[in-house]
């Protein structure tokens, strides 16, 4: 059951070595050296680190690994563990059967306190019985230790845990530390380091809070109803930096959560009133919690199903689970020493640390727009640019997430994209998808109107050369440009003053003079005529250097004038 952690620097060396691998989660798993369920933790510095389990083990960290303490009864189901503030060497552990173990050498060896301290069955009875079940232990300074158990048991030690005396059940009919006679199972307590006489304790019955300013010589009810559970094991935290901030957590039997997340209650008035926590990034939290700690404004709570909630304002909590198999770990111990450092322990010996407990996850999606023209011409390549931004303090844009899509086009990736829209496509919607490094997705769109380009015009010529021969005039272009698939021909401008036929051939510049294309035009009028002779080109004729050959003849085929040959460039 718990869970108290006094933490200075959660194994700084281990965290530093694992930091490069820690991206999605703030938690770094470390080896606990046990497969038991870790039920309580104390962590005061990298070399003052202990845990207790539900199977009779208490281990201390020696700087490199955990070492099991000796002298402990096999199978002890420890519910809590506490140590003197540094540099004290005394620690006390308590178990479900009421057993108490004490160490005076920082956990190397443990000695049972026997017999169990005497108590009473209730606050009325004067008959003495041995206490038989303990739920929590807490130091209030170096020499004062409190034990809390069922049936109103509250015991105090003024000699660092050597012996204990019942201080709540005094046979008067009124429970002294409660100032009432209600039967309560006491499950946890907290005392302010700066004022060890100021304490709060919580009960199993809906998390009732009792407070005291004199070390529970007397006490009073602070709040009669915090968490929405009466069969769990409430745990309590009070922020030493702001004692008005109080937190109570609980779970239902079996580890499930309370109704509608009511197992995490927060207070900003010393516990007098509480309200359910708000869960900023989890719409369906389980909230079956086993421990909570508050230090210097930061709060950490952990429990079933991998849930680890953190808060920096004491009201809004963020689920920040560990990675991998620990994402669904059933955590059973939790604590924080300062605002940044915390630890969680759980079933199977799972143990994880963080140095970023006072950071909240990036849950805000990045924003973006598409820069580029909204009206384009078909057939022309058009460039578009992603203009993206993440929120201030966010994790930044993940370049690998940037994807461009449009119906009928293959997806493109990266900060820019080029689209060539075909004729007849009409309106197109470009969709840009992206995400930040925390995985928050974003999208934006741009509607593009595609106007069909005009059909290509006829071939054009430049650098003309004109030859007059046999009564006719022949104009050949040294550069001919053909556009599109239609109108593929070489224009030759001819004229004559008598009836004539002009025949043109396209020939290669080199090699065998194979005719690649031909064209002819005939003027039958007695005064001849003028026009454009078209040498039609097949698709096989590619741009390059060619020769155009033009022959003029009479209508009867008699050659007239000289054969004209001109080298030209086809584009």
Helices and strands as residue ranges (DSSP letters): H 12-18, G 19-21, E 28-29, E 38-45, E 48-53, E 58-61, E 66-68, E 78-83, E 91-95, E 100-103, E 111-112, E 118-120, E 128-130, E 134-140, E 144-149, E 154-157, E 165-166, E 186-192, E 195-203, E 209-212, E 220-223, E 235-238, E 246-249, G 253-255, G 259-261, E 264-267, E 275-276, E 278-279, E 289-295, E 298-303, G 304-306, E 308-311, E 316-319, G 324-328, E 331-336, E 342-346, G 347-349, E 351-354, E 367-371, E 375-377, E 381-389, G 399-401, E 403-405, E 412-413, E 416-420, E 427-435, E 441-451, E 460-469, E 472-481, E 489-496, E 500-508, E 515-523, E 529-536, E 544-553, E 559-570
